[in-house]
Amino acid sequence: MATYDYKCKVCDTMFSMTGSYSTLVGCHPVCPCCQSENVNKIYGNINVIYKGKGFYNTDKDKKDEKLETDIP
C-alpha cells in the first residue's frame, strides 16, 4: 500500500491518503477540513543505502581487500 501526503492550499491542513497505486492514480484528493480540491502533493526524501566498493573516496586505497558486505 502506498501513502501519499498532501497539503491544502486554502487552509494549510496536511493530510494523507493510503491505498494501492491503481486506486489512487486517478483520485482527486479533497481536504478533510475545508473540502477544497486545491491541494498539493508533498514529496519526501528517498533513503538510499550504498553497499559495496567504489562509492566512497576512501575505497580507492582498498583495491584487493574484501569487505564484509561483499557477496562471494
N, C-alpha and C positions, 0 to 999 in steps of 0.2 A: 504494500500500500504506500502511496506517495502522500506527502503532506506539503501543501503549498501555503505560504504566508502572504497575506495581503494587508494593505493599509488604505483606509478610506481617505479620499482627498477632501471630503466635506467636513467630517468630524474628527479626523486623525485617529480613529479607532483601528487597532491592529487585531486581525483575526486569522484563523487557519481553517483550511478545508482539507479533509483526508478522504482518499478514495483511490481507485485504480486509475491509471493514466487514461484508459479509454473512456472512463466515466467523466473525468474532469477536463478532457481536452476541448470539448465543446461547451463547457459550462461557463456561464457569466456570473461571477460571484456578486453577491449582494451584501452590503454592510449590515450586520445584525443590529446595530444601534439606530441608524437613520434610514435604513432600507435603500440607500443610494447604490447605483451600479457604477459609480465613478470611483473605482479603486485601482491601485497599483499593485502589481505582484512584487514581492520582496525577494531578492535573490541573495542567498547566503554564500558563505565561503565553502570551498570544496577541500576536504582534507586529503592530502596526498602523502604517501609514505614511499620513499625511495629505498629500495633494497638492492644490494649487490655492489659491484665495483664500478668506479667511474663517475659517481655522482658528486664527489667531494674533491676539493682541490688537494687534500692530503692523500688521496688514493694513488697519485702518480708515483709515490715512493714505495708502494706496496705491489710491485709487479708480479712476483711469483708467490706471494703469501696467499694462503687460503683463509678466507674469513669464515666465521661460524655460520653466517647467514647464507653462504653459497650452498647450492644443492648439487651433489655429485652427479 
